[in-house]
Amino acid sequence: MQNMDFKILFIFFCVIHHSMYCQGRPVSKRTVSEVQLMHNLRHHQQVQERREWLQTRIQDIHNAAGRASSGDTEGWRRRLHPDELTELTPEEIQQALDFLEKLLKSKQ
């Protein structure tokens, strides 16, 4: 019986010591895979932000090219918002694509 009391008392002191040692801090540090996962997530977010920024820039070029080729000299400097892009007709889109193809061919 005395041996059993000693074991319970020993376990109790171990638990108390462990709880005082931790003091709310995490027991283990992050593993390498967790750090790599967080890095990959941030990298993915940066790539997505770059793509969105590039897409807005391409849309600005697309709108300017389409207006310049249609003979409108004053309106091509105005930027269109993405909401206004849904109002483009297929002909305007085709004109812009043709203009971009001409630009690509002229640079080659």
Helices and strands as residue ranges (DSSP letters): H 2-22, H 32-69, G 75-77, G 82-87, H 90-107
